[in-house]
Amino acid sequence: MRAIFVMIKCDMGQAYRVAREMADTVEELSEMHSVSGQYDLLGKFYLEPGRDIGLFVVEKIQTVPGVKDTYTLQTFNAFSGARA
């Protein structure tokens, strides 16, 4: 599995509704965060190797009512801090 992050801009007043709908309907969603700045939401999604990222975003994310714009970040490696 590989992670991608999608920043999502929503129609005014729709961010929480969009987040709830994606949490309920997009099985690839790992985490959804409300954020400040140019975008309203930041989603972390896990996709199977070889899965077309662009097609996933266009068909699964951009089609959710209330989604206005997206910006996708592809990840390469994950790092974590030392645990005590």
C-alpha positions in Angstrom: 0.0 0.0 0.0 1.2 3.5 -0.7 -0.1 6.7 0.8 -1.1 9.8 -1.0 -2.3 13.1 0.6 -5.0 15.1 -1.0 -5.6 18.7 -0.1 -9.3 19.6 -0.7 -10.9 23.0 -1.2 -14.7 22.9 -0.5 -17.6 25.1 -1.4 -18.3 27.6 1.4 -19.8 26.0 4.4 -19.4 22.4 3.1 -16.0 21.2 4.6 -17.4 19.2 7.5 -20.2 17.7 5.4 -17.6 16.7 2.7 -15.3 15.2 5.4 -18.1 13.2 6.9 -19.3 11.9 3.5 -15.7 10.8 2.5 -15.2 9.1 5.9 -18.5 7.2 5.3 -18.0 6.3 1.6 -14.3 6.3 0.6 -12.7 3.0 1.9 -9.2 4.1 0.9 -9.4 7.0 3.4 -7.1 6.6 6.4 -7.4 10.1 8.0 -9.2 13.3 7.2 -8.2 16.6 8.9 -9.7 20.0 8.8 -6.9 22.6 8.1 -6.4 26.3 7.8 -5.1 28.1 4.8 -5.8 27.8 1.1 -7.4 24.4 1.5 -10.1 23.2 3.9 -9.3 19.5 4.3 -6.3 17.2 4.2 -6.9 13.6 3.5 -4.6 10.6 3.7 -5.5 7.8 1.5 -3.8 4.3 1.0 -3.9 2.9 -2.5 -2.8 -0.5 -3.8 0.5 -0.5 -5.8 -0.1 0.2 -9.4 -3.5 2.0 -8.8 -3.9 5.1 -11.0 -3.7 8.0 -8.6 -5.1 10.5 -11.0 -8.1 8.3 -11.8 -8.7 7.7 -8.1 -8.7 11.4 -7.3 -10.9 12.3 -10.3 -13.5 9.6 -9.7 -13.5 9.2 -5.9 -12.6 12.6 -4.5 -13.5 15.2 -7.0 -17.0 13.8 -7.6 -18.0 14.2 -3.9 -20.6 17.1 -3.8 -19.1 20.2 -2.3 -15.5 19.5 -3.5 -14.3 22.6 -5.4 -10.6 21.8 -6.0 -7.9 19.3 -5.1 -4.1 19.2 -4.8 -2.5 15.8 -4.6 0.8 14.9 -3.0 2.4 11.5 -3.8 4.6 10.0 -1.0 7.8 8.0 -1.3 9.0 7.0 2.2 7.5 7.3 5.7 9.7 8.2 8.7 8.8 8.1 12.3 10.5 9.2 15.5 12.1 6.9 18.0 9.8 5.4 20.6 10.8 5.1 24.3 
